[in-house]
């Protein structure tokens, strides 16, 4: 086995299969207390987060992913606050055994004009196993 695979399998012997990075980060954000989804709920209410992988690659045994994390709020201020807290949590995602690094590329006001909801978006580059 490759060293990175050995590390993951030692830390998670029950899962020798590769888990999608979206699932890993979705669970991490949920465990961190954020209502997180892979798509906007049918009847959105309150503050919530939507995770979207916008790109990926593979190089020398490591995977790369670009993740957009969209923070929705009841107001622009609550969306901005949620975004701030999500960014802080994501910057600690490299403590997960599957994640080598997680860097913020940018974050910005990104109103959802279709649903007319306040939203911020933070974009991250992750390197993972």
Secondary structure, 3 states (H helix, E strand, C coil): CCHHHHHHHHHCCCCCCCCCHHHHHHHHHHHCCCCEECCCCCCCCCCEEEEEEEEEEEECCEEEEEEEEEEEECCHHHHHHHHHHHHHHHHCHHHCCCEEEEEEEEEEECCECCCCEEEEEEEEEEEEC
